[in-house]
Amino acid sequence: MTRLKEAIAAFAAIEDDAACTAAVSEVLREWPELGKQLRELRQARVNALRGRKWTWPQIAETIGDVTPERAQQIGKGLSGAQRKKNEQAKRVAD
């Protein structure tokens, strides 16, 4: 997190308004793909922890601010959008 904050501070330190705007805009355009890569990396590491016999509560604590159930969903690759879609489908089926 520190490096991300440092990167944001580096953008803020760009004195030329146009250059800063262009740099930030480029990152924001790429953000969906970057977010996807981060989610995939987190999922792989969560599954690696499970492979090392970590429990879902231990993994949830490591992730921070999630339940063990959410940690398990992360391990399965379920995003918030996918979870909502599954919940809606279940309600319709009931």
N, C-alpha and C positions, 0 to 999 in steps of 0.2 A: 504494500500500500504506500510505503514511503516513496518508492520510485515513481509511482503514478502521480503522487502529489508533487514530487519534484518536476516531473514532466509538465504538469499543469502550470507550475510556477515558471518554468522556462518559457512557456507560451506567453504568459502574462508579462514576462520580462522583455519580449520583443517590442522595441520602441516604435517601430513603424506600424501604424494602425492597419494599413492595407496588408502588409506582410503577416501580421498576427491573424487578421481575419482569414486570409488565405490558408494559413497553416492549420488553424483550428477547424476551418471548414473541411479541409482534406481529411482530417481525423474523423470528424463527425460523419462524413460520407462513407468512410470505411468501417465505422463503428459496428454496424450489424454483423459484418464478417468477423470482426475482432471479438465481439461478444460470443459468437458461435464458437470460435476457437477456444475462448476461455472456458465456456461451458463444457466442451469436449475434453479439455485438459483436466478440469475438475472431476468430471465423471471417471476418467481413466485413473486418476489418483485415488478417488474414493474406492474404486474397485480394487486397486492395488492394496489399499488398507484392509479391505475385506479379505483379500487373499492372504494377508498376514494375520488373519483371525481377529481383527478389531471388531468390536460390537457396533451396532448402529448407534447406541447412545454415545459411545466414545467418538465416533465419526461426527455425529451431530455437534458434540462439544467442540471438536476441532474446527468444524465449519463455522460455528458460532451463530447464535440466534435462529436456529432451526430445530425442529423436532426430529427424533429418530426416524419417524415415518417419512419426513421430508428428505432426510439423508438417504434413505432407501430409494426414494423416487429419483434423487439425483444420480444414484448409482445405476438406475435403469434408464437414465437419459430423459426423464419426463420433465418438460419445462412447465412453467406456470400456465401457459396457454394450453398445453396438452392435458394438464390435470383438469382445467376448467372444462375442456371439451369432453373428457371422460366422465366428469361429474354430471354434465348436462345430458349426455347419452344415458347414463344410469337413471337419472330422474325421468326421462322420457320412457324408458323401458319399464319403470315401476308403475 
